Amino acid sequence: MASQNEEQPMTHRHYSKDLKDHVIYQYTILAMKPIEIATNLDMSIRVVHRTLQLWQEIGDVIRDPKTYNIRGRPTLMNETACNYMMKLLESRPDMYLDEIALELADTLGVMLSLSTVHRTLKLLGYTTKKLSKVALERCEASRHAFLFTIGQELPERLVFTDESAVNLLTTYRSMGRAIKGQRAQVQSYFQRGDRSAALAIYECYPDVEFSDIQSYQL
């Protein structure tokens, strides 16, 4: 059976700010010694000393969480590096991890491992997804002009074909990165050329003037 005189293990106790303010009051106004304050307020002498030390350093008995000192090793990916990496992926969402690390090393002098780049992208909200490709030759002005022109035609004058373009270039990357909820989109060259379907339309509808048959790069 354990002895009754055996000391009980020390447990963590939380002291409110009001109680710590009483420590400063008794020390400065009542001129009490730390041991007397500890006995009077039923707290350990160590807490009294630490409260007095903190009060002498910052003028308060508790620290503001916003002014806590940064603990641990400084991060390699600072705000500048993160913003630069996001700009890289905005222009080239299909970059590999080693290409991102090489760009950061060459431009900012930040040497990073691939795992660090991957974890940072995950913290920033980036995910890997299927790339959405848009034809580099596409002209928005031509698209709007086509919609304006075609809107003036009668429905019976419109003839549609099954294929308008074919992309035979298969060397582009299929996966890319983008922030969660956004599309990973790149511009790539599509095969563009003369449309043989226009000749078929002309054969089926000989009354249509050849000048009416137009090809739009959409």
Salt bridges, closest charged atoms under 4 A:
ASP21 OD2 - LYS17 NZ 3.33
GLU57 OE1 - ARG63 NH2 3.57
ASP60 OD1 - LYS17 NZ 3.99
GLU90 OE1 - LYS87 NZ 3.96
GLU99 OE1 - ARG92 NH2 3.64
GLU99 OE2 - ARG173 NH2 2.77
GLU140 OE2 - ARG138 NE 3.66
GLU140 OE1 - ARG143 NE 3.62
GLU153 OE1 - ARG157 NE 2.80
ASP212 OD2 - ARG157 NH2 3.58
